[in-house]
Amino acid sequence: MKTSIELTLTPLKDDYELHIIDFIKRLRDSEFKVLENPLSTQIYGDFDQLMPFLTQEIKRSFSEIDIAVLQMKIVKSDRSDYEPNF
């Protein structure tokens, strides 16, 4: 099943930018389609392949950060080609 996931990683520490950049770079290096904007990162792919990958990368990021918040929205469809029609 195709899925679209929006992620926002928020490390609660002074050097937060480095942790966000590392997380995004690891997403970019994956086999999945990744799109970014100033507020979040979207990743697109097959649910059964994408979720284990994200679990691994989220765990890795959390192990490198004392305190962090990760917001995630999951949509059941590939929305990577969405364009507003208004």
Backbone as XML, in Angstrom:
<?xml version="1.0"?>
<chain id="A" units="angstrom">
  <residue number="1" name="MET">
    <atom name="N" x="0.846" y="-1.169" z="0.000"/>
    <atom name="CA" x="0.000" y="0.000" z="0.000"/>
    <atom name="C" x="0.895" y="1.237" z="0.000"/>
  </residue>
  <residue number="2" name="LYS">
    <atom name="N" x="0.601" y="2.159" z="-0.872"/>
    <atom name="CA" x="1.368" y="3.407" z="-0.965"/>
    <atom name="C" x="0.994" y="4.332" z="0.192"/>
  </residue>
  <residue number="3" name="THR">
    <atom name="N" x="1.999" y="5.039" z="0.678"/>
    <atom name="CA" x="1.753" y="5.948" z="1.788"/>
    <atom name="C" x="2.598" y="7.212" z="1.667"/>
  </residue>
  <residue number="4" name="SER">
    <atom name="N" x="2.093" y="8.270" z="2.265"/>
    <atom name="CA" x="2.786" y="9.561" z="2.334"/>
    <atom name="C" x="2.924" y="9.899" z="3.809"/>
  </residue>
  <residue number="5" name="ILE">
    <atom name="N" x="4.133" y="10.279" z="4.227"/>
    <atom name="CA" x="4.363" y="10.575" z="5.637"/>
    <atom name="C" x="5.047" y="11.931" z="5.760"/>
  </residue>
  <residue number="6" name="GLU">
    <atom name="N" x="4.478" y="12.774" z="6.594"/>
    <atom name="CA" x="5.066" y="14.081" z="6.882"/>
    <atom name="C" x="5.723" y="14.009" z="8.255"/>
  </residue>
  <residue number="7" name="LEU">
    <atom name="N" x="6.983" y="14.442" z="8.336"/>
    <atom name="CA" x="7.754" y="14.373" z="9.569"/>
    <atom name="C" x="8.262" y="15.752" z="9.964"/>
  </residue>
  <residue number="8" name="THR">
    <atom name="N" x="8.204" y="16.037" z="11.254"/>
    <atom name="CA" x="8.818" y="17.241" z="11.798"/>
    <atom name="C" x="9.583" y="16.828" z="13.051"/>
  </residue>
  <residue number="9" name="LEU">
    <atom name="N" x="10.915" y="16.848" z="12.962"/>
    <atom name="CA" x="11.770" y="16.513" z="14.094"/>
    <atom name="C" x="12.154" y="17.798" z="14.810"/>
  </residue>
  <residue number="10" name="THR">
    <atom name="N" x="11.942" y="17.816" z="16.126"/>
    <atom name="CA" x="12.251" y="19.000" z="16.925"/>
    <atom name="C" x="13.112" y="18.598" z="18.124"/>
  </residue>
  <residue number="11" name="PRO">
    <atom name="N" x="14.429" y="18.643" z="17.968"/>
    <atom name="CA" x="15.295" y="18.399" z="19.128"/>
    <atom name="C" x="15.191" y="19.578" z="20.096"/>
  </residue>
  <residue number="12" name="LEU">
    <atom name="N" x="15.089" y="19.287" z="21.367"/>
    <atom name="CA" x="14.956" y="20.337" z="22.369"/>
    <atom name="C" x="16.320" y="20.609" z="23.005"/>
  </residue>
  <residue number="13" name="LYS">
    <atom name="N" x="17.201" y="21.165" z="22.182"/>
    <atom name="CA" x="18.543" y="21.508" z="22.652"/>
    <atom name="C" x="19.127" y="22.602" z="21.777"/>
  </residue>
  <residue number="14" name="ASP">
    <atom name="N" x="20.203" y="23.191" z="22.220"/>
    <atom name="CA" x="20.785" y="24.343" z="21.526"/>
    <atom name="C" x="21.297" y="24.017" z="20.121"/>
  </residue>
  <residue number="15" name="ASP">
    <atom name="N" x="21.925" y="22.863" z="19.937"/>
    <atom name="CA" x="22.488" y="22.528" z="18.625"/>
    <atom name="C" x="21.509" y="21.686" z="17.792"/>
  </residue>
  <residue number="16" name="TYR">
    <atom name="N" x="20.256" y="22.090" z="17.800"/>
    <atom name="CA" x="19.194" y="21.328" z="17.140"/>
    <atom name="C" x="19.377" y="21.186" z="15.636"/>
  </residue>
  <residue number="17" name="GLU">
    <atom name="N" x="19.955" y="22.216" z="14.982"/>
    <atom name="CA" x="20.046" y="22.199" z="13.515"/>
    <atom name="C" x="20.842" y="21.008" z="12.996"/>
  </residue>
  <residue number="18" name="LEU">
    <atom name="N" x="21.950" y="20.697" z="13.631"/>
    <atom name="CA" x="22.779" y="19.572" z="13.183"/>
    <atom name="C" x="22.009" y="18.259" z="13.216"/>
  </residue>
  <residue number="19" name="HIS">
    <atom name="N" x="21.203" y="18.050" z="14.236"/>
    <atom name="CA" x="20.437" y="16.807" z="14.353"/>
    <atom name="C" x="19.356" y="16.723" z="13.267"/>
  </residue>
  <residue number="20" name="ILE">
    <atom name="N" x="18.723" y="17.833" z="12.976"/>
    <atom name="CA" x="17.702" y="17.853" z="11.919"/>
    <atom name="C" x="18.347" y="17.593" z="10.559"/>
  </residue>
  <residue number="21" name="ILE">
    <atom name="N" x="19.456" y="18.231" z="10.300"/>
    <atom name="CA" x="20.158" y="18.052" z="9.018"/>
    <atom name="C" x="20.597" y="16.595" z="8.847"/>
  </residue>
  <residue number="22" name="ASP">
    <atom name="N" x="21.153" y="15.998" z="9.889"/>
    <atom name="CA" x="21.568" y="14.592" z="9.809"/>
    <atom name="C" x="20.387" y="13.677" z="9.519"/>
  </residue>
  <residue number="23" name="PHE">
    <atom name="N" x="19.271" y="13.930" z="10.173"/>
    <atom name="CA" x="18.068" y="13.113" z="9.965"/>
    <atom name="C" x="17.586" y="13.233" z="8.522"/>
  </residue>
  <residue number="24" name="ILE">
    <atom name="N" x="17.516" y="14.445" z="8.009"/>
    <atom name="CA" x="17.055" y="14.663" z="6.635"/>
    <atom name="C" x="18.025" y="14.027" z="5.632"/>
  </residue>
  <residue number="25" name="LYS">
    <atom name="N" x="19.318" y="14.140" z="5.865"/>
    <atom name="CA" x="20.300" y="13.531" z="4.951"/>
    <atom name="C" x="20.136" y="12.019" z="4.894"/>
  </residue>
  <residue number="26" name="ARG">
    <atom name="N" x="19.854" y="11.389" z="6.030"/>
    <atom name="CA" x="19.647" y="9.938" z="6.023"/>
    <atom name="C" x="18.369" y="9.580" z="5.267"/>
  </residue>
  <residue number="27" name="LEU">
    <atom name="N" x="17.332" y="10.419" z="5.381"/>
    <atom name="CA" x="16.114" y="10.173" z="4.601"/>
    <atom name="C" x="16.407" y="10.314" z="3.109"/>
  </residue>
  <residue number="28" name="ARG">
    <atom name="N" x="17.160" y="11.339" z="2.748"/>
    <atom name="CA" x="17.513" y="11.561" z="1.340"/>
    <atom name="C" x="18.302" y="10.390" z="0.754"/>
  </residue>
  <residue number="29" name="ASP">
    <atom name="N" x="19.149" y="9.769" z="1.574"/>
    <atom name="CA" x="19.984" y="8.665" z="1.099"/>
    <atom name="C" x="19.218" y="7.362" z="0.932"/>
  </residue>
  <residue number="30" name="SER">
    <atom name="N" x="17.958" y="7.351" z="1.305"/>
    <atom name="CA" x="17.153" y="6.131" z="1.206"/>
    <atom name="C" x="16.657" y="5.938" z="-0.224"/>
  </residue>
  <residue number="31" name="GLU">
    <atom name="N" x="15.963" y="4.846" z="-0.430"/>
    <atom name="CA" x="15.368" y="4.532" z="-1.728"/>
    <atom name="C" x="14.043" y="5.252" z="-1.954"/>
  </residue>
  <residue number="32" name="PHE">
    <atom name="N" x="13.570" y="5.973" z="-0.949"/>
    <atom name="CA" x="12.254" y="6.587" z="-0.999"/>
    <atom name="C" x="12.308" y="8.008" z="-1.554"/>
  </residue>
  <residue number="33" name="LYS">
    <atom name="N" x="11.180" y="8.453" z="-2.068"/>
    <atom name="CA" x="11.079" y="9.834" z="-2.546"/>
    <atom name="C" x="10.924" y="10.752" z="-1.340"/>
  </residue>
  <residue number="34" name="VAL">
    <atom name="N" x="11.747" y="11.798" z="-1.285"/>
    <atom name="CA" x="11.740" y="12.732" z="-0.167"/>
    <atom name="C" x="11.575" y="14.145" z="-0.705"/>
  </residue>
  <residue number="35" name="LEU">
    <atom name="N" x="10.627" y="14.885" z="-0.133"/>
    <atom name="CA" x="10.425" y="16.294" z="-0.463"/>
    <atom name="C" x="10.514" y="17.092" z="0.828"/>
  </residue>
  <residue number="36" name="GLU">
    <atom name="N" x="11.039" y="18.299" z="0.732"/>
    <atom name="CA" x="11.212" y="19.121" z="1.923"/>
    <atom name="C" x="10.605" y="20.503" z="1.715"/>
  </residue>
  <residue number="37" name="ASN">
    <atom name="N" x="10.215" y="21.099" z="2.823"/>
    <atom name="CA" x="9.846" y="22.507" z="2.839"/>
    <atom name="C" x="10.384" y="23.071" z="4.150"/>
  </residue>
  <residue number="38" name="PRO">
    <atom name="N" x="10.262" y="24.353" z="4.407"/>
    <atom name="CA" x="10.863" y="24.922" z="5.613"/>
    <atom name="C" x="10.292" y="24.388" z="6.934"/>
  </residue>
  <residue number="39" name="LEU">
    <atom name="N" x="9.117" y="23.783" z="6.910"/>
    <atom name="CA" x="8.481" y="23.349" z="8.145"/>
    <atom name="C" x="8.499" y="21.847" z="8.391"/>
  </residue>
  <residue number="40" name="SER">
    <atom name="N" x="8.653" y="21.053" z="7.334"/>
    <atom name="CA" x="8.602" y="19.602" z="7.502"/>
    <atom name="C" x="9.256" y="18.901" z="6.324"/>
  </residue>
  <residue number="41" name="THR">
    <atom name="N" x="9.357" y="17.600" z="6.448"/>
    <atom name="CA" x="9.895" y="16.744" z="5.393"/>
    <atom name="C" x="8.858" y="15.674" z="5.099"/>
  </residue>
  <residue number="42" name="GLN">
    <atom name="N" x="8.627" y="15.419" z="3.823"/>
    <atom name="CA" x="7.689" y="14.370" z="3.429"/>
    <atom name="C" x="8.480" y="13.235" z="2.781"/>
  </residue>
  <residue number="43" name="ILE">
    <atom name="N" x="8.048" y="12.009" z="3.086"/>
    <atom name="CA" x="8.665" y="10.833" z="2.495"/>
    <atom name="C" x="7.545" y="9.934" z="1.972"/>
  </residue>
  <residue number="44" name="TYR">
    <atom name="N" x="7.778" y="9.322" z="0.819"/>
    <atom name="CA" x="6.732" y="8.584" z="0.104"/>
    <atom name="C" x="7.246" y="7.201" z="-0.274"/>
  </residue>
  <residue number="45" name="GLY">
    <atom name="N" x="6.392" y="6.201" z="-0.139"/>
    <atom name="CA" x="6.780" y="4.859" z="-0.544"/>
    <atom name="C" x="5.770" y="3.831" z="-0.091"/>
  </residue>
  <residue number="46" name="ASP">
    <atom name="N" x="6.165" y="2.568" z="-0.201"/>
    <atom name="CA" x="5.324" y="1.462" z="0.220"/>
    <atom name="C" x="5.343" y="1.367" z="1.744"/>
  </residue>
  <residue number="47" name="PHE">
    <atom name="N" x="4.173" y="1.283" z="2.343"/>
    <atom name="CA" x="4.030" y="1.295" z="3.806"/>
    <atom name="C" x="4.909" y="0.238" z="4.474"/>
  </residue>
  <residue number="48" name="ASP">
    <atom name="N" x="4.871" y="-1.004" z="3.962"/>
    <atom name="CA" x="5.597" y="-2.108" z="4.595"/>
    <atom name="C" x="7.111" y="-1.960" z="4.510"/>
  </residue>
  <residue number="49" name="GLN">
    <atom name="N" x="7.603" y="-1.193" z="3.576"/>
    <atom name="CA" x="9.042" y="-0.931" z="3.478"/>
    <atom name="C" x="9.418" y="0.358" z="4.202"/>
  </residue>
  <residue number="50" name="LEU">
    <atom name="N" x="8.545" y="1.335" z="4.123"/>
    <atom name="CA" x="8.835" y="2.652" z="4.687"/>
    <atom name="C" x="8.825" y="2.653" z="6.217"/>
  </residue>
  <residue number="51" name="MET">
    <atom name="N" x="7.874" y="1.982" z="6.834"/>
    <atom name="CA" x="7.757" y="2.034" z="8.295"/>
    <atom name="C" x="8.960" y="1.429" z="9.025"/>
  </residue>
  <residue number="52" name="PRO">
    <atom name="N" x="9.477" y="0.260" z="8.620"/>
    <atom name="CA" x="10.685" y="-0.244" z="9.301"/>
    <atom name="C" x="11.889" y="0.685" z="9.116"/>
  </residue>
  <residue number="53" name="PHE">
    <atom name="N" x="12.009" y="1.278" z="7.934"/>
    <atom name="CA" x="13.091" y="2.232" z="7.697"/>
    <atom name="C" x="12.957" y="3.433" z="8.633"/>
  </residue>
  <residue number="54" name="LEU">
    <atom name="N" x="11.756" y="4.001" z="8.724"/>
    <atom name="CA" x="11.549" y="5.162" z="9.594"/>
    <atom name="C" x="11.756" y="4.803" z="11.063"/>
  </residue>
  <residue number="55" name="THR">
    <atom name="N" x="11.311" y="3.642" z="11.477"/>
    <atom name="CA" x="11.516" y="3.205" z="12.860"/>
    <atom name="C" x="13.003" y="3.196" z="13.188"/>
  </residue>
  <residue number="56" name="GLN">
    <atom name="N" x="13.789" y="2.664" z="12.288"/>
    <atom name="CA" x="15.243" y="2.601" z="12.475"/>
    <atom name="C" x="15.853" y="4.005" z="12.550"/>
  </residue>
  <residue number="57" name="GLU">
    <atom name="N" x="15.472" y="4.881" z="11.634"/>
    <atom name="CA" x="16.049" y="6.229" z="11.596"/>
    <atom name="C" x="15.575" y="7.105" z="12.759"/>
  </residue>
  <residue number="58" name="ILE">
    <atom name="N" x="14.337" y="6.945" z="13.175"/>
    <atom name="CA" x="13.844" y="7.696" z="14.328"/>
    <atom name="C" x="14.581" y="7.229" z="15.587"/>
  </residue>
  <residue number="59" name="LYS">
    <atom name="N" x="14.737" y="5.932" z="15.740"/>
    <atom name="CA" x="15.465" y="5.403" z="16.890"/>
    <atom name="C" x="16.903" y="5.906" z="16.893"/>
  </residue>
  <residue number="60" name="ARG">
    <atom name="N" x="17.529" y="5.914" z="15.741"/>
    <atom name="CA" x="18.904" y="6.420" z="15.635"/>
    <atom name="C" x="18.982" y="7.892" z="16.055"/>
  </residue>
  <residue number="61" name="SER">
    <atom name="N" x="18.067" y="8.697" z="15.552"/>
    <atom name="CA" x="18.050" y="10.117" z="15.917"/>
    <atom name="C" x="17.794" y="10.306" z="17.406"/>
  </residue>
  <residue number="62" name="PHE">
    <atom name="N" x="16.846" y="9.570" z="17.944"/>
    <atom name="CA" x="16.529" y="9.704" z="19.358"/>
    <atom name="C" x="17.702" y="9.278" z="20.241"/>
  </residue>
  <residue number="63" name="SER">
    <atom name="N" x="18.491" y="8.324" z="19.781"/>
    <atom name="CA" x="19.638" y="7.882" z="20.585"/>
    <atom name="C" x="20.740" y="8.940" z="20.627"/>
  </residue>
  <residue number="64" name="GLU">
    <atom name="N" x="20.729" y="9.866" z="19.676"/>
    <atom name="CA" x="21.745" y="10.919" z="19.603"/>
    <atom name="C" x="21.291" y="12.229" z="20.244"/>
  </residue>
  <residue number="65" name="ILE">
    <atom name="N" x="20.043" y="12.285" z="20.714"/>
    <atom name="CA" x="19.463" y="13.516" z="21.255"/>
    <atom name="C" x="18.892" y="13.209" z="22.641"/>
  </residue>
  <residue number="66" name="ASP">
    <atom name="N" x="19.162" y="14.081" z="23.604"/>
    <atom name="CA" x="18.619" y="13.857" z="24.953"/>
    <atom name="C" x="17.096" y="13.943" z="24.970"/>
  </residue>
  <residue number="67" name="ILE">
    <atom name="N" x="16.569" y="15.021" z="24.402"/>
    <atom name="CA" x="15.115" y="15.223" z="24.378"/>
    <atom name="C" x="14.721" y="15.718" z="22.990"/>
  </residue>
  <residue number="68" name="ALA">
    <atom name="N" x="13.690" y="15.105" z="22.411"/>
    <atom name="CA" x="13.223" y="15.517" z="21.087"/>
    <atom name="C" x="11.748" y="15.177" z="20.939"/>
  </residue>
  <residue number="69" name="VAL">
    <atom name="N" x="11.116" y="15.886" z="20.035"/>
    <atom name="CA" x="9.723" y="15.628" z="19.675"/>
    <atom name="C" x="9.706" y="15.332" z="18.180"/>
  </residue>
  <residue number="70" name="LEU">
    <atom name="N" x="8.978" y="14.291" z="17.793"/>
    <atom name="CA" x="8.796" y="13.984" z="16.382"/>
    <atom name="C" x="7.305" y="13.950" z="16.100"/>
  </residue>
  <residue number="71" name="GLN">
    <atom name="N" x="6.877" y="14.812" z="15.192"/>
    <atom name="CA" x="5.477" y="14.810" z="14.764"/>
    <atom name="C" x="5.401" y="14.085" z="13.430"/>
  </residue>
  <residue number="72" name="MET">
    <atom name="N" x="4.388" y="13.226" z="13.293"/>
    <atom name="CA" x="4.258" y="12.442" z="12.075"/>
    <atom name="C" x="2.791" y="12.391" z="11.649"/>
  </residue>
  <residue number="73" name="LYS">
    <atom name="N" x="2.571" y="12.632" z="10.361"/>
    <atom name="CA" x="1.247" y="12.462" z="9.769"/>
    <atom name="C" x="1.386" y="11.401" z="8.692"/>
  </residue>
  <residue number="74" name="ILE">
    <atom name="N" x="0.471" y="10.445" z="8.687"/>
    <atom name="CA" x="0.513" y="9.360" z="7.710"/>
    <atom name="C" x="-0.768" y="9.400" z="6.891"/>
  </residue>
  <residue number="75" name="VAL">
    <atom name="N" x="-0.606" y="9.405" z="5.570"/>
    <atom name="CA" x="-1.742" y="9.401" z="4.651"/>
    <atom name="C" x="-1.685" y="8.128" z="3.823"/>
  </residue>
  <residue number="76" name="LYS">
    <atom name="N" x="-2.794" y="7.449" z="3.700"/>
    <atom name="CA" x="-2.851" y="6.218" z="2.920"/>
    <atom name="C" x="-3.053" y="6.541" z="1.441"/>
  </residue>
  <residue number="77" name="SER">
    <atom name="N" x="-1.981" y="6.944" z="0.793"/>
    <atom name="CA" x="-1.921" y="7.168" z="-0.654"/>
    <atom name="C" x="-0.623" y="7.901" z="-0.941"/>
  </residue>
  <residue number="78" name="ASP">
    <atom name="N" x="-0.204" y="7.853" z="-2.171"/>
    <atom name="CA" x="1.000" y="8.587" z="-2.574"/>
    <atom name="C" x="0.564" y="9.972" z="-3.036"/>
  </residue>
  <residue number="79" name="ARG">
    <atom name="N" x="0.874" y="10.981" z="-2.229"/>
    <atom name="CA" x="0.472" y="12.362" z="-2.517"/>
    <atom name="C" x="1.638" y="13.178" z="-3.052"/>
  </residue>
  <residue number="80" name="SER">
    <atom name="N" x="2.709" y="12.520" z="-3.494"/>
    <atom name="CA" x="3.921" y="13.236" z="-3.906"/>
    <atom name="C" x="3.729" y="14.098" z="-5.137"/>
  </residue>
  <residue number="81" name="ASP">
    <atom name="N" x="2.713" y="13.823" z="-5.917"/>
    <atom name="CA" x="2.482" y="14.611" z="-7.123"/>
    <atom name="C" x="1.335" y="15.615" z="-6.951"/>
  </residue>
  <residue number="82" name="TYR">
    <atom name="N" x="0.925" y="15.873" z="-5.706"/>
    <atom name="CA" x="-0.186" y="16.783" z="-5.440"/>
    <atom name="C" x="0.143" y="18.201" z="-5.904"/>
  </residue>
  <residue number="83" name="GLU">
    <atom name="N" x="-0.809" y="18.793" z="-6.596"/>
    <atom name="CA" x="-0.728" y="20.204" z="-6.974"/>
    <atom name="C" x="-2.103" y="20.812" z="-6.744"/>
  </residue>
  <residue number="84" name="PRO">
    <atom name="N" x="-2.144" y="21.948" z="-6.061"/>
    <atom name="CA" x="-3.448" y="22.579" z="-5.805"/>
    <atom name="C" x="-4.125" y="22.975" z="-7.126"/>
  </residue>
  <residue number="85" name="ASN">
    <atom name="N" x="-5.440" y="22.858" z="-7.167"/>
    <atom name="CA" x="-6.183" y="23.223" z="-8.380"/>
    <atom name="C" x="-7.021" y="24.480" z="-8.152"/>
  </residue>
  <residue number="86" name="PHE">
    <atom name="N" x="-6.530" y="25.358" z="-7.303"/>
    <atom name="CA" x="-7.256" y="26.606" z="-7.046"/>
    <atom name="C" x="-6.325" y="27.775" z="-7.115"/>
  </residue>
</chain>
